[in-house]
């Protein structure tokens, strides 16, 4: 087994253990005369774990732990050579990609890597008495601790130490020693990263923009609303569910000012108009939670109808615990990023609906059953079928009908193109997306009825597996990191300037 581990091939090791009986291996390793062999095996085992970490083979790492535990061999983090050095190198690799455009998904990869290390206790290290004081002080910040719990589940002292001391330091060292051509001087780069980057960037195919103060936005809306409808006063303490003359939804056009980066000027101020769709009752109901900087929440505030970040000019806005109004939407032409929830069916649900729709088109039952049987074979049981699978499914059906040839044509009167048009119409009817505005209004009404929370909307809105909530909580995390990164810059500014 030791020789197999030394080859560095996990699959060979797995096959070897599969061929051996657990009792035989245990007897061999735990036999008193084989103590040195067991110790050597454990050393090699941890060396292999180290190799898994250095090559980002995290799945192999987990699988190896599962197998080894069957033979009473368990992980000892301090026996994994250079594990913290490897962690730093893995994070630097992500930062190299970040530096290319400052708009990359690798920011999320950094969090995933730290999450993995934290899960298996690999962040453990000696900390000084002064470091423990810093850790204890950070524990008094409820927003920071809530964010760590949200991102990493188990929050240990070692995780807090790494996030506070190691990660800002890695960020600092990288940016200082890898200057970007847009920022020939370090102070300009540091200013951009701290003040501008997280105000407008893209990640996971989602565009993100800080629209300014949430409190200012609500105050402007209150003024607009009161002028528009003087008979309905904005009363935050009004606990009535509905006023007879209250409007359910109001369109509110407002100018947003924001800062952005220019190649010729470090920071320029811009402004733009956006038209928001707002539920006054929801703002009133959640007002205290929205403006409070003591609650770790990201509440849905409005839907942007015009001027939004999405390809169709739409977007969703959320409040943050830092008192910001942040808009998020897809920067790709994919609707699932801007629709709160779209039609989706598991395989059997989809096939049952398709059968019923095809019957409405008076298609021969035998042909319907053949199509149904074919799709039953090729569609994945667990996959959720949405409008984005429509084209692929139609192509598969057309190829199937073409291959069947005369066997199918004898049962139908229509030409293949006519038949495909009917099938296409049937699938479109089943999968047609629900109107975006109606979806937003539906969610706002569910919030008022207490069936969902305002913070749940961000979790329901996603693109390719990453939700608006994922973006918001990761952005909140990095805002802390950037603050500490900037503190390092200020404390070492003189040393930096002497190197350029």
Helices and strands as residue ranges (DSSP letters): H 2-6, H 10-19, H 22-30, G 32-34, H 35-54, H 58-69, G 77-79, H 83-101, H 106-119, H 129-138, H 142-152, H 157-161, I 162-166, H 167-177, H 186-191, I 192-196, G 197-199, E 200-203, E 206-213, H 214-228, E 250-260, E 268-278, H 280-285, H 287-291, E 300-306, E 315-319, E 324-330, G 335-337, H 347-360, H 365-378, G 387-389, H 390-404, H 406-409, H 416-431, H 436-448, G 454-456, H 457-460, E 462-463, E 466-467, H 468-491, H 493-497
